[in-house]
C-alpha cells in the first residue's frame, strides 16, 4: 500500500469529538464533590457579617465541644503567610491571610473554620463560635476610597494598593496635532465567573507529612507552589491530583482561601477533610472581575487616524490584591497597544474597597478596556462621519507593527476579522436602519501565546509510546472544560502520525506530570507546543526502531496514519505498533519523548509598561444585530458574527464552542450581569435567581463563528489562544448596536433596560 | 559538609520497613474484591459434578429468564481459543477452553456462567441451567492412566500429554563403576497454594472496544498477552490494572479460566462484571502442585561420590496441561543438575487424569525432586556410613561447574549453606541421639536469575525523577506479597544515592508501565536489574544538570544521601532536588532514565534438556530438629536452621520473611498438606477445616535464617532469587530428621502420623 504526507493534516483541523465527551455525558467524570475518602470530614467556614471591622476576640470553646466536631481553627493556627516570599511580579497573598486575625475587610471574609463528621454538624458548630467585632464604616466607592481622608482598609497610608504611570511617545505633541479630541468616561461592572462547579477541595495528609489535595484549580503546578508557600512547606510536599473541573474562566487561577483552610483543618483533625462552597459563598468569594472606571481621551486626525490617547483607570480592587496588580498592568498596556496609536499615557490605580475582591477573569482586564476603547471608536466614527468599520480598518494593527509599549505583532488577522465579521452580519445593508434595529461591531487584541508572569508560561511534556504503539501524554495541563485535553491529543496524534484514538492524556498528578506554569489562556500555545516537541522526539525514537528493523536510513522514513512509510517510494513499511514492539521487546528501549515550551524570562517592565508581553497576539472582531424596545429598554440580541484570528483551528468544533461560550459570557457582561451591593457592603444578588447569566433563550438565534487562520510561526501547527478573545469585544459591539438602533450611548455596564429607557427619554 | 561513597551501601542491606506496610496494616490496600465499579454485576460459574463425562446439551433458557440475570454464557459464546497460537515452549490453553463444550474432565470443570445484579441471583440462575451429561468412569491414577487400554481423557491416542527422555554422559558406564547402587521410589502430594486471596477479577469493556481488567495476577504483561489470545483480540486492547494481591506462590502465573469467563460475561451483559471464587472453588480450580512419582536409581563410589543417576518421573497432570509440560522439563533438568553427577538419564511423563490440574507452584517441580534426591542422599549416607553433611559436601557443586545438562554455575554458596545450616542446628551434638529426637538436613539448587521460558524474563523499567528530586519507578513488576516493591525501591534509592523515602513505584497499568515478562521468582534479579539500569541512566541526567549548574566536569560528581558531591574534595555541592529543579525548570529537560534487563533468547532445548536455564543459580540448605512420638506418629518440628545463598540480602528482614514463609509451606508439604480424592474424583478436603496448612502454633519455636552472600556478578548489587528455595529442601530435611529420630524412612508425602505409625510398627 502506498501513502504520502502531502502537507495536509490528518488530525489537525478535524472536528473530532471531545476526548472527555463520553465520561461527561454519562455522568462518570469525577468532580471534587464526587470524591469520597474513607474517614473524610466535612469543613465549613465562618464569615464576617461586617464589611469592615476589627476582630476583638474569637471564642471557639463551645464549637469545639459539640459532638462530631473534630477540628476548629482560626488564623492563629496558621503561619503568618503574608511574610512568605511570593513572586514579586504577582504579590498574591501579601495582604491576605487564609483566615483573618486582626480585621475583616468584606462581608464574607473568613475568620474561623470547622471540620466535623458531617456538614450539618460543621455548620451548627459555626453558630457556636463567638466573634466580637469593632465595626467600622465600610468604604465601598473606589473614587471616595482614593481620597486622603477615607478610612484605611489595610495598615497603609492610602487605600491605593498600587498605581502605575505609563507614558509612550509624545502625548502632548500628539494631542497638539489632533483635529478632534474625545473625552469619555466608562464604567464596567462586578462580573462573577458563575462556574457550574463551586470552589472546593479535599485535603489529606500522609504519614510522611505530605499533603495530597484534590482541588478545583485550573493550574496544578503553580497552585502546588502557592499552596506550599502559604502553608510554609516545600512544594514537593504538596501533591495535586486530577479532578474534572466544572469551568474556571480565571476563577481558579490563583490559590483560593478554601485550600489552605482545608489543609489546616485536615492537619488539625488528623483526617481528610472536604470543604466545598455553596453558591452563595461562591458568589462572594470567587474573585470577581474588577469593576473599572476608565476615563479615556483620544486625539484623532480628520482622516480618522488616532494620534494620541490618554487614559485614567481606576480598578475597584475589593478588599485584597490577589491578581489585581497584574490586571491593572494588563489594562494599562492594552490601552497602550490597541490600534496603531504611538503617543499614549495611562495612569492606573488599584483601589481597595470593602467588597469581595477581584482576580483573574476571562480577558484579564481586556473586556473592560474594550468596552471603553471600542465604544469610543464608534463615538469618534459618528462624530467625524466615518463608517465604524472603516475607522477600525484605518487604525488596525498589521503584521510587523510594534505597539507603543513594545508588543511585537507577528501574525495578525485583525483587518480580516473586522472585514469578515462586518460582511457576515450584513453590515452595509443593516446599518442605520430606523426600525429600532441596529448593528454594531467591536474588535480586540489579546495576548495569544500566553502572558509572561514571572516563571509562567513554561511547560514540559513527556510523550510515551508504549509497546503497542499507543501514546500517553504526561503534561501538567489541566482540562477545565475548554477542551484542552482534546487539543493536546490532536497535536500529539498529528505530530506522531497516528490516530487520536490511540493517544491518551495521563491523569494530572503533580508528582509525576511535569510542570506547567501558566497564565492567561495559552494552553494550546504553551502546553500544545511542549506536547508537539515531545511527540516529535518520540517519533524520532519510533523511526529509529523502524530503521533498525528494516535496515533503512531513518531520514527516508516518515509516519502517516499509523504506518511508517518510505518517503521515496511512498510504500507503507510497517505499522507504528510493530516498530514500538520491536523497540521495547527486542531492543529493550522504551519510547519516551521529551519536550519543553519555554518563553524565557519576562521581557516587560511593570514599572514602565515597556516590553514584549507575549510571543504572539490573537485578534478578533464581533459584529451584532440587536433590536431595542425604547419603551421598556429591552435589548434583544438577534445575531452575532464572530471572526477570530486564533492562528489555526486545531478543532473547529471546539473553537466554535469557545467562541459561543465566550459570547454568552460577553452578552451577560453587556446586559445583565454584575454584583450589586447595599450601603453595608452586602451583595444583594448572590444567587442565580437574582444574578442573571444568559440562558439558552437569551442567546442569539444565529451565531456565525468564523476562524481566521493566520498560522502563527511559533504556535503548534500555527495555533494561538482563543478562549479569552471570545468575550472581549462582545459588550462594546452590543453597546454600539444599541446606539445604531435607538441612538443612545450607554457608557456603563451592564446595559440594563432602566439605563436604556433613562437615556432614551431623559438624557436625550 | 564533606561526604564520600566508600563502597558501603546506604540502602541496600538495610532493614527498611516494607513500602506497603502501612496501607496493608491499616486495611487500605485494595484487593480485587474491595473494588466496586458503578453498575457492576456479579458473576458465578457452573461446574461439572462429574470427573469425566460428555456434555450432551446445555439449556440456559430458564436461567436467562430469571429477573436480575443479565448474561448467561457457555463455551459456544466464545471463540475456539485452542486454535490460538501460544508459546511453543509453554502451550498453555492448547487443550482447555474457558468453558468446556464437548467434555468435562474433572469435578469443577466449568461449563456455563452467569452475570446478575447480585451474587445470590447469579447462583440461583446456575441452578436453573440444565446440563445433560453422558458419564464415563474417571481415570484417577496416573500409572493406570498411562496404560494403553485406559479410557482416553482428551481426543488423543494416549493419556500421556508429553514425555521427555534426557540422557547425559555415559549412564551405563557410570553404573558399571559404582560400588553401590540405590533404587528408591518416592511419591509427593497434591499441594494447594492456599493464597489468602482467592482468584477473581473485574472486567469492563470500554466504548472503544478495549477491555480493562483488575485481576489477581502475578504477572501483568504476560497475563495481558495470554488473555488477549484467549479472547482473540490484540493485546493492546487489554489493559491490566494494579490491585493488591493476597499471595500467589505460582497460582497466579498463568491465565486462569476466571478471567476470560468474566470478560465474556461483561461483553455479553454490556456492563462490568466481578467474578471471585469462594474457597471451595479456589481449592479445585487453582492449579495445584503436580503429584509426582519419582523412581530414582543412583550409583555411588565407596567414597560417597555419585557416579550415575537414572530416574523415571511421572507427573500427575490432572485434566489439562497449563504449565505441566514446563514443570516436567524442570523436574528432569533438576535431576540432571543436582550435585556433580555427570552420567544421568531421566525419563519423564506428564499424564492426564480426571482431577484438578496442576500448574506453577513455588519451586516449580523442585520440592518434588528434592524430596526424592535428598531423601535418597540420607539413605546412601546411612548405607555407606558417611555423615549426611559430609556426603553432601563431597558432591556439592562449586563455582565454575557446568552441570550434566549444561547449567553454568557461577556464584555458588552451596557448601557454605550446608556447613552453616548444620552448624546452626547443632548437627554434631544432636545427630543420632536415641530419645526420639532427630536432626535432618537437605540442600537444593534452584534457578536464581529467572527461568527462561520463551520471551520471559525480560523487563524494562523507567525511573523518572521529578522537579523536586523524587523518583518514580515505572515497571511491570507486580507486588504479590513477597515485598518486591520494597526491594525495587531500595535498588533505585541506592543507585540514585537518595533516600528510599523519596522513591515511589507507580501503580501497575499495562498501558503505561513497561513490560515485565517473567517466570519463576526472579523479581529481584530481573525487575531489580532493569530498575537499577534505569536509575543509573536517571542519575547521569541529574549529574548532567548539576555539572551544567556548577560548571564542573560530570566525571567529578557523584551522589550520596541526596546530595551531589565532588568526588575529589568530598564536598557536598547541592541537593539532588536543586539539580532536578534546574534540569526541569531552567533547562526544560525532564529526568527520565530507561533501563532494560534482557536475558536474550532461551538457550536450552526442551527436546534434549541441554542448555543454560538461568543466568545464575541460588542455593540453600535447611537443617531441622524434630521429635517423633512413635506411638501416635506425631512429628513435632522443634527448630529449623535455614542457610540461603541469595547472592545478597537487599533487605534482610524481608529475606528472612521469605525464608520463614517458604518454610511454613514446606512444613505443610512435608507433614499435612495434599488434596485427597474419592473414587469419583471428588476432592474430600477442599476447605481450611479439612486441608491443614501450618498455623502459627505448628511452626518451630526457633528459626535461624542465615543469608549467605555470594554477590552474584549479574544480579543487582549481587542479589539472586530467594523466594522459591525457601521451601525446596524443607520436606526431605524433615523426612531425614524423622529417620534420625525413630529410624523410619517415609517415601511418600505428606508424612502423616498414620504413615509413621505404620512404618514404625508394621514395616520394620
Contacts between the chains, C-beta under 8 A, distances in Angstrom:
chain1	res1	chain2	res2	distance
A	22	B	207	5.6
A	28	B	38	7.5
A	38	B	28	7.5
A	207	B	22	5.7
A	208	B	501	6.7
A	234	B	468	7.2
A	235	B	468	6.7
A	236	B	466	7.9
A	236	B	468	3.1
A	236	B	469	7.2
A	236	B	470	6.2
A	236	B	577	6.8
A	455	B	585	7.1
A	458	B	585	6.8
A	458	B	588	7.4
A	460	B	584	6.2
A	460	B	588	6.1
A	460	B	590	5.6
A	462	B	590	5.6
A	462	B	592	6.7
A	464	B	462	8.0
A	464	B	512	6.5
A	466	B	236	7.8
A	466	B	511	6.2
A	466	B	512	6.6
A	466	B	514	7.5
A	467	B	514	7.1
A	467	B	515	5.8
A	468	B	234	7.2
A	468	B	235	6.7
A	468	B	236	3.1
A	469	B	236	7.2
A	470	B	236	6.1
A	470	B	511	6.6
A	472	B	511	6.7
A	472	B	512	5.3
A	501	B	208	6.7
A	504	B	511	7.5
A	506	B	512	7.0
A	511	B	466	6.2
A	511	B	470	6.5
A	511	B	472	6.7
A	511	B	504	7.5
A	512	B	464	6.5
A	512	B	466	6.6
A	512	B	472	5.2
A	512	B	506	7.0
A	514	B	466	7.5
A	514	B	467	7.1
A	514	B	584	6.5
A	514	B	590	5.5
A	515	B	467	5.8
A	515	B	584	6.1
A	515	B	585	6.3
A	577	B	236	6.8
A	584	B	460	6.2
A	584	B	514	6.5
A	584	B	515	6.0
A	585	B	455	7.1
A	585	B	458	6.8
A	585	B	515	6.3
A	588	B	458	7.4
A	588	B	460	6.1
A	588	B	596	3.0
A	588	B	597	7.8
A	588	B	598	4.8
A	589	B	594	6.4
A	589	B	596	6.9
A	590	B	460	5.6
A	590	B	462	5.6
A	590	B	514	5.5
A	590	B	594	5.1
A	592	B	462	6.8
A	592	B	592	5.5
A	592	B	594	6.8
A	594	B	589	6.4
A	594	B	590	5.0
A	594	B	592	6.8
A	596	B	588	3.0
A	596	B	589	6.9
A	597	B	588	7.9
A	598	B	588	4.9
